[in-house]
Amino acid sequence: MRSCLYKFFLFCFLQAKAVRNLWVGGISPSVSKEELEEEFQKFGKVEGVAFSQDQTSAYIDFEKLEDAISAHRALNGKTLGGKELCVDFQRSKGRAVCIHSVGWICISSAKIL
């Protein structure tokens, strides 16, 4: 298990830049694409929703940056379908992961080549 200091470093220094596209992890199998889209549409116009093959993560594309920021702030850690969502801004490299400690937190792991 990694130390708290390491987790703090990752959280502080590898946060994603705010963009119009969100990555959502921790999606319950009971949550449909329509339910997920409806939840995110509360924050603005959603241009697209794409689920992963295993249906446990998705990408949400907003029309406006401000809407994506609002959704990120409001929905990260929110329970939907009995599971806590992990919401982060999409990255061009690397991937977002969730680590369970006191609760779910989102950090990012940069791809090291």
C-alpha positions as CSV (number, residue, x, y, z in Angstrom):
1,M,0.0,0.0,0.0
2,R,1.3,3.4,-0.9
3,S,1.9,6.1,1.7
4,C,-0.4,9.0,2.3
5,L,2.3,11.4,1.3
6,Y,2.6,9.6,-2.1
7,K,-1.2,9.8,-2.6
8,F,-1.1,13.5,-1.7
9,F,1.7,14.1,-4.2
10,L,-0.3,12.4,-7.0
11,F,-3.4,14.3,-6.1
12,C,-1.7,17.7,-6.0
13,F,0.6,17.4,-8.9
14,L,-1.1,15.2,-11.4
15,Q,-4.6,16.8,-11.5
16,A,-6.1,17.0,-14.9
17,K,-6.6,20.3,-16.6
18,A,-10.2,21.4,-16.8
19,V,-11.7,20.5,-20.2
20,R,-15.2,19.9,-21.7
21,N,-14.8,16.1,-21.5
22,L,-15.2,14.1,-18.3
23,W,-14.2,10.6,-17.4
24,V,-16.6,8.8,-15.1
25,G,-15.6,5.7,-13.2
26,G,-17.2,3.5,-10.6
27,I,-20.5,3.2,-12.6
28,S,-22.9,0.6,-11.2
29,P,-24.0,-2.0,-13.8
30,S,-27.6,-1.1,-12.9
31,V,-27.1,2.5,-14.3
32,S,-28.1,2.9,-18.0
33,K,-26.6,5.2,-20.5
34,E,-29.8,7.3,-20.3
35,E,-29.7,7.5,-16.5
36,L,-26.1,8.6,-16.6
37,E,-26.8,11.2,-19.3
38,E,-29.8,12.5,-17.4
39,E,-27.7,13.0,-14.3
40,F,-25.0,15.0,-16.2
41,Q,-27.5,17.0,-18.2
42,K,-28.6,18.7,-15.0
43,F,-25.4,20.8,-15.4
44,G,-25.7,21.7,-19.1
45,K,-25.9,20.4,-22.6
46,V,-24.3,17.0,-23.1
47,E,-23.0,16.4,-26.6
48,G,-22.2,12.7,-26.1
49,V,-21.9,9.8,-23.7
50,A,-19.7,6.8,-24.5
51,F,-19.5,3.8,-22.1
52,S,-16.4,1.5,-21.8
53,Q,-16.9,-2.2,-23.0
54,D,-17.4,-3.3,-19.4
55,Q,-19.9,-0.5,-18.7
56,T,-18.1,0.6,-15.5
57,S,-16.7,3.8,-16.9
58,A,-17.8,6.4,-19.5
59,Y,-16.8,9.6,-21.2
60,I,-19.2,12.6,-21.0
61,D,-18.7,15.4,-23.5
62,F,-20.2,18.8,-22.6
63,E,-20.9,21.7,-24.9
64,K,-19.4,24.2,-22.5
65,L,-16.4,24.1,-20.2
66,E,-18.3,25.8,-17.3
67,D,-20.9,23.0,-17.4
68,A,-18.2,20.3,-17.2
69,I,-16.5,22.0,-14.3
70,S,-19.9,22.3,-12.4
71,A,-20.7,18.6,-13.1
72,H,-17.2,17.6,-11.9
73,R,-17.5,19.5,-8.6
74,A,-21.1,18.2,-7.9
75,L,-20.9,14.6,-9.0
76,N,-17.4,13.4,-8.0
77,G,-18.0,11.1,-5.1
78,K,-21.8,11.2,-5.5
79,T,-23.6,7.8,-5.1
80,L,-25.5,6.7,-8.2
81,G,-27.0,3.2,-8.5
82,G,-25.5,2.2,-5.1
83,K,-21.9,3.1,-6.1
84,E,-19.8,6.2,-5.7
85,L,-18.9,7.9,-9.0
86,C,-15.3,9.0,-9.6
87,V,-15.4,12.0,-12.0
88,D,-12.3,13.6,-13.5
89,F,-11.4,15.6,-16.5
90,Q,-10.4,13.5,-19.5
91,R,-6.7,13.4,-20.3
92,S,-4.9,13.0,-23.6
93,K,-2.3,10.7,-21.9
94,G,-2.6,8.6,-18.9
95,R,-5.8,7.5,-17.2
96,A,-7.8,8.3,-14.1
97,V,-8.0,5.8,-11.4
98,C,-9.9,5.5,-8.1
99,I,-8.2,4.6,-4.8
100,H,-10.2,3.7,-1.8
101,S,-8.8,5.0,1.5
102,V,-11.3,6.9,3.7
103,G,-13.6,7.2,0.7
104,W,-13.2,7.3,-3.0
105,I,-10.8,9.9,-4.3
106,C,-9.8,10.6,-7.8
107,I,-6.1,10.8,-8.8
108,S,-4.4,10.4,-12.1
109,S,-1.6,8.2,-13.1
110,A,0.5,9.6,-15.9
111,K,1.6,7.2,-18.6
112,I,5.4,6.8,-18.2
113,L,7.1,5.8,-21.5
